């Protein structure tokens, strides 16, 4: 009698958390770079308000 190995569903999801983490890092960095250009135009309060409203 031979047995067939049962596939581990968790093994196939190994890259998903890593991709999610990289996407989050990229989002924070792009947002900060965009906000840096807005400081001279909107000031600190305006830039903070814009970032908080866009995070909703």
mmCIF entry with sequence, helices, sheets and N, C-alpha, C, O atoms, coordinates in Angstrom:
data_MODEL
# 
_entry.id   MODEL 
# 
_entity.id                         1 
_entity.type                       polymer 
_entity.pdbx_number_of_molecules   1 
# 
_entity_poly.entity_id                      1 
_entity_poly.type                           'polypeptide(L)' 
_entity_poly.nstd_linkage                   no 
_entity_poly.nstd_monomer                   no 
_entity_poly.pdbx_seq_one_letter_code       
;(UNK)(UNK)(UNK)(UNK)(UNK)(UNK)(UNK)(UNK)(UNK)(UNK)(UNK)(UNK)(UNK)(UNK)(UNK)(UNK)
(UNK)(UNK)(UNK)(UNK)(UNK)(UNK)(UNK)(UNK)(UNK)(UNK)(UNK)(UNK)(UNK)(UNK)(UNK)(UNK)
(UNK)(UNK)(UNK)(UNK)(UNK)(UNK)(UNK)(UNK)(UNK)(UNK)(UNK)(UNK)(UNK)(UNK)(UNK)(UNK)
(UNK)(UNK)(UNK)(UNK)(UNK)(UNK)(UNK)(UNK)
;
_entity_poly.pdbx_seq_one_letter_code_can   XXXXXXXXXXXXXXXXXXXXXXXXXXXXXXXXXXXXXXXXXXXXXXXXXXXXXXXX 
_entity_poly.pdbx_strand_id                 A 
# 
loop_
_entity_poly_seq.entity_id 
_entity_poly_seq.num 
_entity_poly_seq.mon_id 
_entity_poly_seq.hetero 
1 1  UNK n 
1 2  UNK n 
1 3  UNK n 
1 4  UNK n 
1 5  UNK n 
1 6  UNK n 
1 7  UNK n 
1 8  UNK n 
1 9  UNK n 
1 10 UNK n 
1 11 UNK n 
1 12 UNK n 
1 13 UNK n 
1 14 UNK n 
1 15 UNK n 
1 16 UNK n 
1 17 UNK n 
1 18 UNK n 
1 19 UNK n 
1 20 UNK n 
1 21 UNK n 
1 22 UNK n 
1 23 UNK n 
1 24 UNK n 
1 25 UNK n 
1 26 UNK n 
1 27 UNK n 
1 28 UNK n 
1 29 UNK n 
1 30 UNK n 
1 31 UNK n 
1 32 UNK n 
1 33 UNK n 
1 34 UNK n 
1 35 UNK n 
1 36 UNK n 
1 37 UNK n 
1 38 UNK n 
1 39 UNK n 
1 40 UNK n 
1 41 UNK n 
1 42 UNK n 
1 43 UNK n 
1 44 UNK n 
1 45 UNK n 
1 46 UNK n 
1 47 UNK n 
1 48 UNK n 
1 49 UNK n 
1 50 UNK n 
1 51 UNK n 
1 52 UNK n 
1 53 UNK n 
1 54 UNK n 
1 55 UNK n 
1 56 UNK n 
# 
_struct_asym.id          A 
_struct_asym.entity_id   1 
# 
loop_
_struct_conf.conf_type_id 
_struct_conf.id 
_struct_conf.pdbx_PDB_helix_id 
_struct_conf.beg_label_comp_id 
_struct_conf.beg_label_asym_id 
_struct_conf.beg_label_seq_id 
_struct_conf.pdbx_beg_PDB_ins_code 
_struct_conf.end_label_comp_id 
_struct_conf.end_label_asym_id 
_struct_conf.end_label_seq_id 
_struct_conf.pdbx_end_PDB_ins_code 
_struct_conf.beg_auth_comp_id 
_struct_conf.beg_auth_asym_id 
_struct_conf.beg_auth_seq_id 
_struct_conf.end_auth_comp_id 
_struct_conf.end_auth_asym_id 
_struct_conf.end_auth_seq_id 
_struct_conf.pdbx_PDB_helix_class 
_struct_conf.details 
_struct_conf.pdbx_PDB_helix_length 
HELX_P HELX_P1 AA1 UNK A 11 ? UNK A 13 ? UNK A 11 UNK A 13 5 ? 3  
HELX_P HELX_P2 AA2 UNK A 14 ? UNK A 54 ? UNK A 14 UNK A 54 1 ? 41 
# 
_struct_conf_type.id          HELX_P 
_struct_conf_type.criteria    ? 
_struct_conf_type.reference   ? 
# 
loop_
_atom_site.group_PDB 
_atom_site.id 
_atom_site.type_symbol 
_atom_site.label_atom_id 
_atom_site.label_alt_id 
_atom_site.label_comp_id 
_atom_site.label_asym_id 
_atom_site.label_entity_id 
_atom_site.label_seq_id 
_atom_site.pdbx_PDB_ins_code 
_atom_site.Cartn_x 
_atom_site.Cartn_y 
_atom_site.Cartn_z 
_atom_site.occupancy 
_atom_site.B_iso_or_equiv 
_atom_site.pdbx_formal_charge 
_atom_site.auth_seq_id 
_atom_site.auth_comp_id 
_atom_site.auth_asym_id 
_atom_site.auth_atom_id 
_atom_site.pdbx_PDB_model_num 
ATOM 1   N N  . UNK A 1 1  ? 0.846   -1.154 0.000  1.00 0.00 ? 1  UNK A N  1 
ATOM 2   C CA . UNK A 1 1  ? 0.000   0.000  0.000  1.00 0.00 ? 1  UNK A CA 1 
ATOM 3   C C  . UNK A 1 1  ? 0.909   1.240  0.000  1.00 0.00 ? 1  UNK A C  1 
ATOM 4   O O  . UNK A 1 1  ? 1.839   1.349  0.799  1.00 0.00 ? 1  UNK A O  1 
ATOM 5   N N  . UNK A 1 2  ? 0.620   2.142  -0.892 1.00 0.00 ? 2  UNK A N  1 
ATOM 6   C CA . UNK A 1 2  ? 1.385   3.383  -0.944 1.00 0.00 ? 2  UNK A CA 1 
ATOM 7   C C  . UNK A 1 2  ? 0.465   4.534  -0.535 1.00 0.00 ? 2  UNK A C  1 
ATOM 8   O O  . UNK A 1 2  ? -0.751  4.495  -0.717 1.00 0.00 ? 2  UNK A O  1 
ATOM 9   N N  . UNK A 1 3  ? 1.096   5.535  0.015  1.00 0.00 ? 3  UNK A N  1 
ATOM 10  C CA . UNK A 1 3  ? 0.300   6.689  0.428  1.00 0.00 ? 3  UNK A CA 1 
ATOM 11  C C  . UNK A 1 3  ? 0.719   7.906  -0.405 1.00 0.00 ? 3  UNK A C  1 
ATOM 12  O O  . UNK A 1 3  ? 1.883   8.063  -0.772 1.00 0.00 ? 3  UNK A O  1 
ATOM 13  N N  . UNK A 1 4  ? -0.244  8.734  -0.682 1.00 0.00 ? 4  UNK A N  1 
ATOM 14  C CA . UNK A 1 4  ? 0.059   9.959  -1.420 1.00 0.00 ? 4  UNK A CA 1 
ATOM 15  C C  . UNK A 1 4  ? 0.168   11.114 -0.426 1.00 0.00 ? 4  UNK A C  1 
ATOM 16  O O  . UNK A 1 4  ? -0.642  11.223 0.495  1.00 0.00 ? 4  UNK A O  1 
ATOM 17  N N  . UNK A 1 5  ? 1.158   11.965 -0.610 1.00 0.00 ? 5  UNK A N  1 
ATOM 18  C CA . UNK A 1 5  ? 1.301   13.076 0.336  1.00 0.00 ? 5  UNK A CA 1 
ATOM 19  C C  . UNK A 1 5  ? 0.150   14.078 0.203  1.00 0.00 ? 5  UNK A C  1 
ATOM 20  O O  . UNK A 1 5  ? -0.335  14.352 -0.895 1.00 0.00 ? 5  UNK A O  1 
ATOM 21  N N  . UNK A 1 6  ? -0.257  14.596 1.312  1.00 0.00 ? 6  UNK A N  1 
ATOM 22  C CA . UNK A 1 6  ? -1.323  15.594 1.333  1.00 0.00 ? 6  UNK A CA 1 
ATOM 23  C C  . UNK A 1 6  ? -0.681  16.972 1.197  1.00 0.00 ? 6  UNK A C  1 
ATOM 24  O O  . UNK A 1 6  ? 0.251   17.305 1.929  1.00 0.00 ? 6  UNK A O  1 
ATOM 25  N N  . UNK A 1 7  ? -1.175  17.751 0.278  1.00 0.00 ? 7  UNK A N  1 
ATOM 26  C CA . UNK A 1 7  ? -0.623  19.082 0.052  1.00 0.00 ? 7  UNK A CA 1 
ATOM 27  C C  . UNK A 1 7  ? -0.911  19.974 1.252  1.00 0.00 ? 7  UNK A C  1 
ATOM 28  O O  . UNK A 1 7  ? -1.999  19.943 1.827  1.00 0.00 ? 7  UNK A O  1 
ATOM 29  N N  . UNK A 1 8  ? 0.069   20.751 1.605  1.00 0.00 ? 8  UNK A N  1 
ATOM 30  C CA . UNK A 1 8  ? -0.076  21.695 2.709  1.00 0.00 ? 8  UNK A CA 1 
ATOM 31  C C  . UNK A 1 8  ? -0.565  23.024 2.149  1.00 0.00 ? 8  UNK A C  1 
ATOM 32  O O  . UNK A 1 8  ? 0.189   23.689 1.438  1.00 0.00 ? 8  UNK A O  1 
ATOM 33  N N  . UNK A 1 9  ? -1.808  23.443 2.445  1.00 0.00 ? 9  UNK A N  1 
ATOM 34  C CA . UNK A 1 9  ? -2.315  24.695 1.878  1.00 0.00 ? 9  UNK A CA 1 
ATOM 35  C C  . UNK A 1 9  ? -1.559  25.916 2.396  1.00 0.00 ? 9  UNK A C  1 
ATOM 36  O O  . UNK A 1 9  ? -1.519  26.941 1.715  1.00 0.00 ? 9  UNK A O  1 
ATOM 37  N N  . UNK A 1 10 ? -0.958  25.831 3.583  1.00 0.00 ? 10 UNK A N  1 
ATOM 38  C CA . UNK A 1 10 ? -0.203  26.957 4.137  1.00 0.00 ? 10 UNK A CA 1 
ATOM 39  C C  . UNK A 1 10 ? 1.095   27.185 3.370  1.00 0.00 ? 10 UNK A C  1 
ATOM 40  O O  . UNK A 1 10 ? 1.570   28.319 3.309  1.00 0.00 ? 10 UNK A O  1 
ATOM 41  N N  . UNK A 1 11 ? 1.675   26.160 2.792  1.00 0.00 ? 11 UNK A N  1 
ATOM 42  C CA . UNK A 1 11 ? 2.951   26.291 2.094  1.00 0.00 ? 11 UNK A CA 1 
ATOM 43  C C  . UNK A 1 11 ? 2.818   27.152 0.832  1.00 0.00 ? 11 UNK A C  1 
ATOM 44  O O  . UNK A 1 11 ? 3.780   27.805 0.427  1.00 0.00 ? 11 UNK A O  1 
ATOM 45  N N  . UNK A 1 12 ? 1.657   27.159 0.223  1.00 0.00 ? 12 UNK A N  1 
ATOM 46  C CA . UNK A 1 12 ? 1.459   27.912 -1.004 1.00 0.00 ? 12 UNK A CA 1 
ATOM 47  C C  . UNK A 1 12 ? 1.218   29.394 -0.735 1.00 0.00 ? 12 UNK A C  1 
ATOM 48  O O  . UNK A 1 12 ? 1.294   30.197 -1.665 1.00 0.00 ? 12 UNK A O  1 
ATOM 49  N N  . UNK A 1 13 ? 0.934   29.776 0.490  1.00 0.00 ? 13 UNK A N  1 
ATOM 50  C CA . UNK A 1 13 ? 0.660   31.158 0.838  1.00 0.00 ? 13 UNK A CA 1 
ATOM 51  C C  . UNK A 1 13 ? 1.885   31.861 1.410  1.00 0.00 ? 13 UNK A C  1 
ATOM 52  O O  . UNK A 1 13 ? 1.755   32.963 1.942  1.00 0.00 ? 13 UNK A O  1 
ATOM 53  N N  . UNK A 1 14 ? 3.060   31.267 1.318  1.00 0.00 ? 14 UNK A N  1 
ATOM 54  C CA . UNK A 1 14 ? 4.262   31.832 1.905  1.00 0.00 ? 14 UNK A CA 1 
ATOM 55  C C  . UNK A 1 14 ? 4.665   33.172 1.327  1.00 0.00 ? 14 UNK A C  1 
ATOM 56  O O  . UNK A 1 14 ? 5.204   34.010 2.050  1.00 0.00 ? 14 UNK A O  1 
ATOM 57  N N  . UNK A 1 15 ? 4.422   33.401 0.048  1.00 0.00 ? 15 UNK A N  1 
ATOM 58  C CA . UNK A 1 15 ? 4.833   34.650 -0.588 1.00 0.00 ? 15 UNK A CA 1 
ATOM 59  C C  . UNK A 1 15 ? 3.818   35.767 -0.365 1.00 0.00 ? 15 UNK A C  1 
ATOM 60  O O  . UNK A 1 15 ? 4.166   36.939 -0.511 1.00 0.00 ? 15 UNK A O  1 
ATOM 61  N N  . UNK A 1 16 ? 2.601   35.446 -0.025 1.00 0.00 ? 16 UNK A N  1 
ATOM 62  C CA . UNK A 1 16 ? 1.560   36.460 0.123  1.00 0.00 ? 16 UNK A CA 1 
ATOM 63  C C  . UNK A 1 16 ? 1.857   37.465 1.243  1.00 0.00 ? 16 UNK A C  1 
ATOM 64  O O  . UNK A 1 16 ? 1.726   38.667 1.010  1.00 0.00 ? 16 UNK A O  1 
ATOM 65  N N  . UNK A 1 17 ? 2.247   37.032 2.437  1.00 0.00 ? 17 UNK A N  1 
ATOM 66  C CA . UNK A 1 17 ? 2.574   38.025 3.470  1.00 0.00 ? 17 UNK A CA 1 
ATOM 67  C C  . UNK A 1 17 ? 3.774   38.892 3.113  1.00 0.00 ? 17 UNK A C  1 
ATOM 68  O O  . UNK A 1 17 ? 3.812   40.075 3.454  1.00 0.00 ? 17 UNK A O  1 
ATOM 69  N N  . UNK A 1 18 ? 4.741   38.316 2.436  1.00 0.00 ? 18 UNK A N  1 
ATOM 70  C CA . UNK A 1 18 ? 5.921   39.081 2.025  1.00 0.00 ? 18 UNK A CA 1 
ATOM 71  C C  . UNK A 1 18 ? 5.525   40.140 1.007  1.00 0.00 ? 18 UNK A C  1 
ATOM 72  O O  . UNK A 1 18 ? 5.982   41.279 1.093  1.00 0.00 ? 18 UNK A O  1 
ATOM 73  N N  . UNK A 1 19 ? 4.695   39.785 0.058  1.00 0.00 ? 19 UNK A N  1 
ATOM 74  C CA . UNK A 1 19 ? 4.227   40.756 -0.931 1.00 0.00 ? 19 UNK A CA 1 
ATOM 75  C C  . UNK A 1 19 ? 3.379   41.851 -0.278 1.00 0.00 ? 19 UNK A C  1 
ATOM 76  O O  . UNK A 1 19 ? 3.458   43.015 -0.671 1.00 0.00 ? 19 UNK A O  1 
ATOM 77  N N  . UNK A 1 20 ? 2.584   41.485 0.700  1.00 0.00 ? 20 UNK A N  1 
ATOM 78  C CA . UNK A 1 20 ? 1.800   42.478 1.425  1.00 0.00 ? 20 UNK A CA 1 
ATOM 79  C C  . UNK A 1 20 ? 2.682   43.453 2.180  1.00 0.00 ? 20 UNK A C  1 
ATOM 80  O O  . UNK A 1 20 ? 2.411   44.654 2.199  1.00 0.00 ? 20 UNK A O  1 
ATOM 81  N N  . UNK A 1 21 ? 3.736   42.944 2.804  1.00 0.00 ? 21 UNK A N  1 
ATOM 82  C CA . UNK A 1 21 ? 4.675   43.795 3.525  1.00 0.00 ? 21 UNK A CA 1 
ATOM 83  C C  . UNK A 1 21 ? 5.402   44.742 2.581  1.00 0.00 ? 21 UNK A C  1 
ATOM 84  O O  . UNK A 1 21 ? 5.548   45.927 2.881  1.00 0.00 ? 21 UNK A O  1 
ATOM 85  N N  . UNK A 1 22 ? 5.855   44.232 1.454  1.00 0.00 ? 22 UNK A N  1 
ATOM 86  C CA . UNK A 1 22 ? 6.540   45.084 0.478  1.00 0.00 ? 22 UNK A CA 1 
ATOM 87  C C  . UNK A 1 22 ? 5.594   46.142 -0.096 1.00 0.00 ? 22 UNK A C  1 
ATOM 88  O O  . UNK A 1 22 ? 6.009   47.275 -0.338 1.00 0.00 ? 22 UNK A O  1 
ATOM 89  N N  . UNK A 1 23 ? 4.350   45.785 -0.310 1.00 0.00 ? 23 UNK A N  1 
ATOM 90  C CA . UNK A 1 23 ? 3.369   46.758 -0.791 1.00 0.00 ? 23 UNK A CA 1 
ATOM 91  C C  . UNK A 1 23 ? 3.120   47.856 0.234  1.00 0.00 ? 23 UNK A C  1 
ATOM 92  O O  . UNK A 1 23 ? 2.979   49.024 -0.129 1.00 0.00 ? 23 UNK A O  1 
ATOM 93  N N  . UNK A 1 24 ? 3.067   47.489 1.518  1.00 0.00 ? 24 UNK A N  1 
ATOM 94  C CA . UNK A 1 24 ? 2.863   48.483 2.572  1.00 0.00 ? 24 UNK A CA 1 
ATOM 95  C C  . UNK A 1 24 ? 4.051   49.427 2.670  1.00 0.00 ? 24 UNK A C  1 
ATOM 96  O O  . UNK A 1 24 ? 3.872   50.636 2.818  1.00 0.00 ? 24 UNK A O  1 
ATOM 97  N N  . UNK A 1 25 ? 5.260   48.888 2.589  1.00 0.00 ? 25 UNK A N  1 
ATOM 98  C CA . UNK A 1 25 ? 6.461   49.719 2.636  1.00 0.00 ? 25 UNK A CA 1 
ATOM 99  C C  . UNK A 1 25 ? 6.481   50.676 1.458  1.00 0.00 ? 25 UNK A C  1 
ATOM 100 O O  . UNK A 1 25 ? 6.771   51.862 1.621  1.00 0.00 ? 25 UNK A O  1 
ATOM 101 N N  . UNK A 1 26 ? 6.177   50.174 0.290  1.00 0.00 ? 26 UNK A N  1 
ATOM 102 C CA . UNK A 1 26 ? 6.155   51.015 -0.903 1.00 0.00 ? 26 UNK A CA 1 
ATOM 103 C C  . UNK A 1 26 ? 5.113   52.127 -0.773 1.00 0.00 ? 26 UNK A C  1 
ATOM 104 O O  . UNK A 1 26 ? 5.369   53.268 -1.157 1.00 0.00 ? 26 UNK A O  1 
ATOM 105 N N  . UNK A 1 27 ? 3.949   51.796 -0.238 1.00 0.00 ? 27 UNK A N  1 
ATOM 106 C CA . UNK A 1 27 ? 2.893   52.787 -0.070 1.00 0.00 ? 27 UNK A CA 1 
ATOM 107 C C  . UNK A 1 27 ? 3.319   53.912 0.879  1.00 0.00 ? 27 UNK A C  1 
ATOM 108 O O  . UNK A 1 27 ? 3.071   55.085 0.600  1.00 0.00 ? 27 UNK A O  1 
ATOM 109 N N  . UNK A 1 28 ? 3.952   53.560 1.985  1.00 0.00 ? 28 UNK A N  1 
ATOM 110 C CA . UNK A 1 28 ? 4.396   54.570 2.949  1.00 0.00 ? 28 UNK A CA 1 
ATOM 111 C C  . UNK A 1 28 ? 5.465   55.463 2.331  1.00 0.00 ? 28 UNK A C  1 
ATOM 112 O O  . UNK A 1 28 ? 5.435   56.681 2.509  1.00 0.00 ? 28 UNK A O  1 
ATOM 113 N N  . UNK A 1 29 ? 6.405   54.871 1.610  1.00 0.00 ? 29 UNK A N  1 
ATOM 114 C CA . UNK A 1 29 ? 7.505   55.646 1.043  1.00 0.00 ? 29 UNK A CA 1 
ATOM 115 C C  . UNK A 1 29 ? 7.029   56.580 -0.075 1.00 0.00 ? 29 UNK A C  1 
ATOM 116 O O  . UNK A 1 29 ? 7.479   57.723 -0.162 1.00 0.00 ? 29 UNK A O  1 
ATOM 117 N N  . UNK A 1 30 ? 6.136   56.106 -0.913 1.00 0.00 ? 30 UNK A N  1 
ATOM 118 C CA . UNK A 1 30 ? 5.604   56.949 -1.990 1.00 0.00 ? 30 UNK A CA 1 
ATOM 119 C C  . UNK A 1 30 ? 4.770   58.077 -1.400 1.00 0.00 ? 30 UNK A C  1 
ATOM 120 O O  . UNK A 1 30 ? 4.837   59.210 -1.875 1.00 0.00 ? 30 UNK A O  1 
ATOM 121 N N  . UNK A 1 31 ? 3.985   57.779 -0.370 1.00 0.00 ? 31 UNK A N  1 
ATOM 122 C CA . UNK A 1 31 ? 3.197   58.816 0.283  1.00 0.00 ? 31 UNK A CA 1 
ATOM 123 C C  . UNK A 1 31 ? 4.068   59.885 0.928  1.00 0.00 ? 31 UNK A C  1 
ATOM 124 O O  . UNK A 1 31 ? 3.755   61.073 0.851  1.00 0.00 ? 31 UNK A O  1 
ATOM 125 N N  . UNK A 1 32 ? 5.159   59.469 1.563  1.00 0.00 ? 32 UNK A N  1 
ATOM 126 C CA . UNK A 1 32 ? 6.065   60.430 2.194  1.00 0.00 ? 32 UNK A CA 1 
ATOM 127 C C  . UNK A 1 32 ? 6.776   61.284 1.145  1.00 0.00 ? 32 UNK A C  1 
ATOM 128 O O  . UNK A 1 32 ? 6.968   62.482 1.348  1.00 0.00 ? 32 UNK A O  1 
ATOM 129 N N  . UNK A 1 33 ? 7.162   60.681 0.038  1.00 0.00 ? 33 UNK A N  1 
ATOM 130 C CA . UNK A 1 33 ? 7.824   61.444 -1.028 1.00 0.00 ? 33 UNK A CA 1 
ATOM 131 C C  . UNK A 1 33 ? 6.856   62.457 -1.647 1.00 0.00 ? 33 UNK A C  1 
ATOM 132 O O  . UNK A 1 33 ? 7.249   63.577 -1.974 1.00 0.00 ? 33 UNK A O  1 
ATOM 133 N N  . UNK A 1 34 ? 5.617   62.067 -1.802 1.00 0.00 ? 34 UNK A N  1 
ATOM 134 C CA . UNK A 1 34 ? 4.601   62.979 -2.336 1.00 0.00 ? 34 UNK A CA 1 
ATOM 135 C C  . UNK A 1 34 ? 4.338   64.116 -1.350 1.00 0.00 ? 34 UNK A C  1 
ATOM 136 O O  . UNK A 1 34 ? 4.205   65.272 -1.753 1.00 0.00 ? 34 UNK A O  1 
ATOM 137 N N  . UNK A 1 35 ? 4.263   63.792 -0.066 1.00 0.00 ? 35 UNK A N  1 
ATOM 138 C CA . UNK A 1 35 ? 4.005   64.802 0.962  1.00 0.00 ? 35 UNK A CA 1 
ATOM 139 C C  . UNK A 1 35 ? 5.153   65.789 1.065  1.00 0.00 ? 35 UNK A C  1 
ATOM 140 O O  . UNK A 1 35 ? 4.935   66.964 1.362  1.00 0.00 ? 35 UNK A O  1 
ATOM 141 N N  . UNK A 1 36 ? 6.359   65.334 0.825  1.00 0.00 ? 36 UNK A N  1 
ATOM 142 C CA . UNK A 1 36 ? 7.525   66.225 0.898  1.00 0.00 ? 36 UNK A CA 1 
ATOM 143 C C  . UNK A 1 36 ? 7.382   67.390 -0.083 1.00 0.00 ? 36 UNK A C  1 
ATOM 144 O O  . UNK A 1 36 ? 7.767   68.515 0.235  1.00 0.00 ? 36 UNK A O  1 
ATOM 145 N N  . UNK A 1 37 ? 6.843   67.134 -1.245 1.00 0.00 ? 37 UNK A N  1 
ATOM 146 C CA . UNK A 1 37 ? 6.636   68.184 -2.228 1.00 0.00 ? 37 UNK A CA 1 
ATOM 147 C C  . UNK A 1 37 ? 5.466   69.101 -1.891 1.00 0.00 ? 37 UNK A C  1 
ATOM 148 O O  . UNK A 1 37 ? 5.375   70.215 -2.407 1.00 0.00 ? 37 UNK A O  1 
ATOM 149 N N  . UNK A 1 38 ? 4.569   68.629 -1.023 1.00 0.00 ? 38 UNK A N  1 
ATOM 150 C CA . UNK A 1 38 ? 3.410   69.437 -0.655 1.00 0.00 ? 38 UNK A CA 1 
ATOM 151 C C  . UNK A 1 38 ? 3.682   70.390 0.504  1.00 0.00 ? 38 UNK A C  1 
ATOM 152 O O  . UNK A 1 38 ? 2.943   71.358 0.682  1.00 0.00 ? 38 UNK A O  1 
ATOM 153 N N  . UNK A 1 39 ? 4.713   70.143 1.288  1.00 0.00 ? 39 UNK A N  1 
ATOM 154 C CA . UNK A 1 39 ? 5.000   71.004 2.439  1.00 0.00 ? 39 UNK A CA 1 
ATOM 155 C C  . UNK A 1 39 ? 5.156   72.473 2.057  1.00 0.00 ? 39 UNK A C  1 
ATOM 156 O O  . UNK A 1 39 ? 4.580   73.326 2.733  1.00 0.00 ? 39 UNK A O  1 
ATOM 157 N N  . UNK A 1 40 ? 5.909   72.812 1.005  1.00 0.00 ? 40 UNK A N  1 
ATOM 158 C CA . UNK A 1 40 ? 6.022   74.234 0.669  1.00 0.00 ? 40 UNK A CA 1 
ATOM 159 C C  . UNK A 1 40 ? 4.699   74.861 0.219  1.00 0.00 ? 40 UNK A C  1 
ATOM 160 O O  . UNK A 1 40 ? 4.497   76.064 0.379  1.00 0.00 ? 40 UNK A O  1 
ATOM 161 N N  . UNK A 1 41 ? 3.806   74.056 -0.339 1.00 0.00 ? 41 UNK A N  1 
ATOM 162 C CA . UNK A 1 41 ? 2.541   74.576 -0.870 1.00 0.00 ? 41 UNK A CA 1 
ATOM 163 C C  . UNK A 1 41 ? 1.468   74.653 0.217  1.00 0.00 ? 41 UNK A C  1 
ATOM 164 O O  . UNK A 1 41 ? 0.808   75.682 0.363  1.00 0.00 ? 41 UNK A O  1 
ATOM 165 N N  . UNK A 1 42 ? 1.291   73.574 0.976  1.00 0.00 ? 42 UNK A N  1 
ATOM 166 C CA . UNK A 1 42 ? 0.192   73.482 1.940  1.00 0.00 ? 42 UNK A CA 1 
ATOM 167 C C  . UNK A 1 42 ? 0.614   73.715 3.387  1.00 0.00 ? 42 UNK A C  1 
ATOM 168 O O  . UNK A 1 42 ? -0.233  73.967 4.244  1.00 0.00 ? 42 UNK A O  1 
ATOM 169 N N  . UNK A 1 43 ? 1.888   73.636 3.664  1.00 0.00 ? 43 UNK A N  1 
ATOM 170 C CA . UNK A 1 43 ? 2.351   73.717 5.043  1.00 0.00 ? 43 UNK A CA 1 
ATOM 171 C C  . UNK A 1 43 ? 2.198   72.374 5.738  1.00 0.00 ? 43 UNK A C  1 
ATOM 172 O O  . UNK A 1 43 ? 1.663   71.421 5.172  1.00 0.00 ? 43 UNK A O  1 
ATOM 173 N N  . UNK A 1 44 ? 2.677   72.316 6.973  1.00 0.00 ? 44 UNK A N  1 
ATOM 174 C CA . UNK A 1 44 ? 2.645   71.056 7.719  1.00 0.00 ? 44 UNK A CA 1 
ATOM 175 C C  . UNK A 1 44 ? 1.214   70.628 8.043  1.00 0.00 ? 44 UNK A C  1 
ATOM 176 O O  . UNK A 1 44 ? 0.872   69.453 7.906  1.00 0.00 ? 44 UNK A O  1 
ATOM 177 N N  . UNK A 1 45 ? 0.382   71.569 8.469  1.00 0.00 ? 45 UNK A N  1 
ATOM 178 C CA . UNK A 1 45 ? -0.992  71.216 8.834  1.00 0.00 ? 45 UNK A CA 1 
ATOM 179 C C  . UNK A 1 45 ? -1.807  70.751 7.628  1.00 0.00 ? 45 UNK A C  1 
ATOM 180 O O  . UNK A 1 45 ? -2.548  69.771 7.716  1.00 0.00 ? 45 UNK A O  1 
ATOM 181 N N  . UNK A 1 46 ? -1.672  71.444 6.518  1.00 0.00 ? 46 UNK A N  1 
ATOM 182 C CA . UNK A 1 46 ? -2.411  71.067 5.320  1.00 0.00 ? 46 UNK A CA 1 
ATOM 183 C C  . UNK A 1 46 ? -1.973  69.721 4.769  1.00 0.00 ? 46 UNK A C  1 
ATOM 184 O O  . UNK A 1 46 ? -2.798  68.919 4.331  1.00 0.00 ? 46 UNK A O  1 
ATOM 185 N N  . UNK A 1 47 ? -0.662  69.478 4.795  1.00 0.00 ? 47 UNK A N  1 
ATOM 186 C CA . UNK A 1 47 ? -0.148  68.193 4.308  1.00 0.00 ? 47 UNK A CA 1 
ATOM 187 C C  . UNK A 1 47 ? -0.612  67.051 5.201  1.00 0.00 ? 47 UNK A C  1 
ATOM 188 O O  . UNK A 1 47 ? -0.991  65.988 4.710  1.00 0.00 ? 47 UNK A O  1 
ATOM 189 N N  . UNK A 1 48 ? -0.582  67.272 6.514  1.00 0.00 ? 48 UNK A N  1 
ATOM 190 C CA . UNK A 1 48 ? -1.052  66.249 7.449  1.00 0.00 ? 48 UNK A CA 1 
ATOM 191 C C  . UNK A 1 48 ? -2.532  65.961 7.241  1.00 0.00 ? 48 UNK A C  1 
ATOM 192 O O  . UNK A 1 48 ? -2.945  64.801 7.220  1.00 0.00 ? 48 UNK A O  1 
ATOM 193 N N  . UNK A 1 49 ? -3.325  67.004 7.089  1.00 0.00 ? 49 UNK A N  1 
ATOM 194 C CA . UNK A 1 49 ? -4.757  66.824 6.873  1.00 0.00 ? 49 UNK A CA 1 
ATOM 195 C C  . UNK A 1 49 ? -5.022  66.044 5.576  1.00 0.00 ? 49 UNK A C  1 
ATOM 196 O O  . UNK A 1 49 ? -5.868  65.150 5.546  1.00 0.00 ? 49 UNK A O  1 
ATOM 197 N N  . UNK A 1 50 ? -4.295  66.390 4.510  1.00 0.00 ? 50 UNK A N  1 
ATOM 198 C CA . UNK A 1 50 ? -4.482  65.698 3.235  1.00 0.00 ? 50 UNK A CA 1 
ATOM 199 C C  . UNK A 1 50 ? -4.120  64.224 3.334  1.00 0.00 ? 50 UNK A C  1 
ATOM 200 O O  . UNK A 1 50 ? -4.818  63.368 2.791  1.00 0.00 ? 50 UNK A O  1 
ATOM 201 N N  . UNK A 1 51 ? -3.027  63.934 4.028  1.00 0.00 ? 51 UNK A N  1 
ATOM 202 C CA . UNK A 1 51 ? -2.621  62.519 4.184  1.00 0.00 ? 51 UNK A CA 1 
ATOM 203 C C  . UNK A 1 51 ? -3.606  61.753 5.036  1.00 0.00 ? 51 UNK A C  1 
ATOM 204 O O  . UNK A 1 51 ? -3.886  60.588 4.753  1.00 0.00 ? 51 UNK A O  1 
ATOM 205 N N  . UNK A 1 52 ? -4.142  62.380 6.078  1.00 0.00 ? 52 UNK A N  1 
ATOM 206 C CA . UNK A 1 52 ? -5.117  61.690 6.925  1.00 0.00 ? 52 UNK A CA 1 
ATOM 207 C C  . UNK A 1 52 ? -6.428  61.449 6.177  1.00 0.00 ? 52 UNK A C  1 
ATOM 208 O O  . UNK A 1 52 ? -7.033  60.386 6.312  1.00 0.00 ? 52 UNK A O  1 
ATOM 209 N N  . UNK A 1 53 ? -6.863  62.423 5.396  1.00 0.00 ? 53 UNK A N  1 
ATOM 210 C CA . UNK A 1 53 ? -8.099  62.245 4.630  1.00 0.00 ? 53 UNK A CA 1 
ATOM 211 C C  . UNK A 1 53 ? -7.947  61.202 3.531  1.00 0.00 ? 53 UNK A C  1 
ATOM 212 O O  . UNK A 1 53 ? -8.899  60.479 3.236  1.00 0.00 ? 53 UNK A O  1 
ATOM 213 N N  . UNK A 1 54 ? -6.778  61.111 2.925  1.00 0.00 ? 54 UNK A N  1 
ATOM 214 C CA . UNK A 1 54 ? -6.584  60.129 1.859  1.00 0.00 ? 54 UNK A CA 1 
ATOM 215 C C  . UNK A 1 54 ? -6.381  58.722 2.408  1.00 0.00 ? 54 UNK A C  1 
ATOM 216 O O  . UNK A 1 54 ? -6.468  57.752 1.655  1.00 0.00 ? 54 UNK A O  1 
ATOM 217 N N  . UNK A 1 55 ? -6.114  58.594 3.701  1.00 0.00 ? 55 UNK A N  1 
ATOM 218 C CA . UNK A 1 55 ? -5.908  57.281 4.301  1.00 0.00 ? 55 UNK A CA 1 
ATOM 219 C C  . UNK A 1 55 ? -7.227  56.599 4.658  1.00 0.00 ? 55 UNK A C  1 
ATOM 220 O O  . UNK A 1 55 ? -7.224  55.438 5.069  1.00 0.00 ? 55 UNK A O  1 
ATOM 221 N N  . UNK A 1 56 ? -8.319  57.278 4.513  1.00 0.00 ? 56 UNK A N  1 
ATOM 222 C CA . UNK A 1 56 ? -9.621  56.715 4.879  1.00 0.00 ? 56 UNK A CA 1 
ATOM 223 C C  . UNK A 1 56 ? -10.022 55.636 3.976  1.00 0.00 ? 56 UNK A C  1 
ATOM 224 O O  . UNK A 1 56 ? -11.094 55.056 4.145  1.00 0.00 ? 56 UNK A O  1 
# 
